[in-house]
Amino acid sequence: MSTRFSRRCFLSATIATAAATTASAMPMPRGKVTIVHHVFFWLKEPGNAEHVQLLQQGLRTLASIPQVKQLLVGVPASTEKREVVDNSYQVSELMYFDSLEDQAAYQEHAVHKAFVEKYSHLWQRVVVYDMLVE
Amino acid sequence: MSTRFSRRCFLSATIATAAATTASAMPMPRGKVTIVHHVFFWLKEPGNAEHVQLLQQGLRTLASIPQVKQLLVGVPASTEKREVVDNSYQVSELMYFDSLEDQAAYQEHAVHKAFVEKYSHLWQRVVVYDMLVE
């Protein structure tokens, strides 16, 4: 574990900072706000694996936007099918922002606008949840 | 920045590992699976601030379950009101698991069952999204 830990210390300060704001093992820093931005996409062609792949590729371009502190791109997990679980979407992205201002700047960023222009023909429905963690 | 970074290196290995699996700035470790478990709660009394507080307290008890790698508890962020944004929920929790098995074990864990028993009278609706990130 110590070797692994030493290696982790070479992670960028950005990543380490993100960890500090999201980990349950330590209290959230005072006054630090984290915005979690979770988006779910329902495709026009849900069974089209190429479209699923293409949208994921497009979403990964959003990592270059400086305000995006973390980016996870995924698909529904094959957890137990329970009534409360919505696994009807095809692709999802999860991002962290440091502030509401950063989230607003992201919406207007050229890379985000280019993503919407290039890939929005793939989806029929989008649901966004923005969560404030203090 | 260097001082800040050094301080971050004292974070636990668990936190650093979690950062490595979720950060966009580096590739995901090969063969490493992350399950994101995001739950949204709509309360029976949406305007009852005490209930909002109480549910958040209850959710924080789930951090003691060993399979839960990260836990974030929050409320809707006051981001721009757009048609695609669902801000109608009152409380949300976001967790990470290392595997589908860990997620299943969490569902059956006594602390999780106690949480449901003690707090489920507060909510009228729950929606769960489980996301697989590879």
Contacts between the chains, C-beta under 8 A, distances in Angstrom:
chain1	res1	chain2	res2	distance
A	1	B	13	5.6
A	4	B	13	6.4
A	4	B	17	7.5
A	5	B	13	4.3
A	5	B	16	6.5
A	8	B	13	6.7
A	8	B	16	3.7
A	8	B	17	6.7
A	8	B	19	7.6
A	8	B	20	6.3
A	9	B	9	4.3
A	9	B	16	7.4
A	11	B	16	6.7
A	11	B	19	6.3
A	11	B	20	6.5
A	11	B	23	7.3
A	11	B	26	7.4
A	12	B	25	5.9
A	13	B	1	5.7
A	13	B	4	6.2
A	13	B	5	4.1
A	13	B	8	6.6
A	14	B	23	7.9
A	14	B	25	6.5
A	15	B	19	4.9
A	15	B	20	7.5
A	15	B	23	4.3
A	15	B	25	5.9
A	15	B	26	7.4
A	16	B	5	6.5
A	16	B	8	3.6
A	16	B	9	7.4
A	16	B	11	6.7
A	16	B	16	7.2
A	16	B	19	6.4
A	17	B	4	7.6
A	17	B	8	6.7
A	18	B	19	6.2
A	18	B	22	7.8
A	18	B	23	6.6
A	19	B	8	7.6
A	19	B	11	6.3
A	19	B	15	4.9
A	19	B	16	6.4
A	19	B	18	6.2
A	19	B	19	3.6
A	20	B	8	6.4
A	20	B	11	6.5
A	20	B	15	7.4
A	22	B	18	7.7
A	22	B	22	7.9
A	22	B	70	5.8
A	22	B	72	5.9
A	23	B	11	7.5
A	23	B	14	7.8
A	23	B	15	4.3
A	23	B	18	6.4
A	23	B	70	5.8
A	24	B	60	7.9
A	24	B	63	4.1
A	24	B	68	7.0
A	24	B	70	5.7
A	24	B	71	3.8
A	24	B	72	7.5
A	25	B	12	5.9
A	25	B	14	6.3
A	25	B	15	5.9
A	25	B	63	7.7
A	26	B	11	7.4
A	26	B	15	7.2
A	34	B	72	7.3
A	34	B	74	8.0
A	35	B	77	5.1
A	35	B	79	7.1
A	36	B	72	6.4
A	36	B	74	6.7
A	36	B	77	7.8
A	36	B	94	6.1
A	37	B	79	7.8
A	38	B	38	5.9
A	38	B	94	7.7
A	38	B	129	7.5
A	40	B	129	6.6
A	60	B	24	7.8
A	63	B	24	3.8
A	63	B	25	7.4
A	68	B	24	6.8
A	70	B	22	5.5
A	70	B	23	5.8
A	70	B	24	5.8
A	71	B	24	3.7
A	72	B	22	5.8
A	72	B	24	7.6
A	72	B	34	7.3
A	72	B	36	6.4
A	72	B	131	7.4
A	72	B	133	4.9
A	73	B	133	6.9
A	74	B	34	8.0
A	74	B	36	6.6
A	74	B	131	4.1
A	74	B	132	5.2
A	74	B	133	4.0
A	74	B	134	7.6
A	75	B	131	7.1
A	75	B	132	5.5
A	76	B	129	7.9
A	76	B	130	6.6
A	76	B	131	6.8
A	76	B	132	6.8
A	77	B	35	5.1
A	77	B	36	7.8
A	77	B	100	6.6
A	77	B	103	7.4
A	77	B	130	4.0
A	77	B	131	5.9
A	77	B	132	3.9
A	78	B	100	6.6
A	78	B	132	7.4
A	79	B	35	7.1
A	79	B	37	7.8
A	79	B	100	6.2
A	79	B	103	5.5
A	79	B	104	7.3
A	79	B	130	4.2
A	80	B	104	6.6
A	80	B	107	7.1
A	82	B	128	7.3
A	84	B	126	4.7
A	84	B	127	6.4
A	84	B	128	4.9
A	85	B	128	4.6
A	85	B	129	7.5
A	85	B	130	6.3
A	86	B	127	5.6
A	86	B	128	6.9
A	86	B	129	5.8
A	87	B	129	7.7
A	87	B	130	6.8
A	89	B	129	7.5
A	92	B	129	7.0
A	92	B	131	4.9
A	94	B	36	6.1
A	94	B	38	7.7
A	94	B	131	7.0
A	100	B	77	6.6
A	100	B	78	6.6
A	100	B	79	6.2
A	103	B	77	7.4
A	103	B	79	5.5
A	104	B	79	7.3
A	104	B	80	6.6
A	107	B	80	7.1
A	126	B	84	4.7
A	127	B	84	6.3
A	127	B	86	5.6
A	128	B	82	7.3
A	128	B	84	4.9
A	128	B	85	4.6
A	128	B	86	6.8
A	129	B	38	7.5
A	129	B	40	6.6
A	129	B	76	7.9
A	129	B	85	7.6
A	129	B	86	5.8
A	129	B	87	7.8
A	129	B	89	7.5
A	129	B	92	7.0
A	130	B	76	6.6
A	130	B	77	4.0
A	130	B	79	4.3
A	130	B	85	6.3
A	130	B	87	6.8
A	131	B	72	7.4
A	131	B	74	4.1
A	131	B	75	7.2
A	131	B	76	6.8
A	131	B	77	5.9
A	131	B	92	4.9
A	131	B	94	6.9
A	132	B	74	5.1
A	132	B	75	5.5
A	132	B	76	6.8
A	132	B	77	3.9
A	132	B	78	7.4
A	133	B	72	4.9
A	133	B	73	6.9
A	133	B	74	4.0
A	134	B	74	7.6
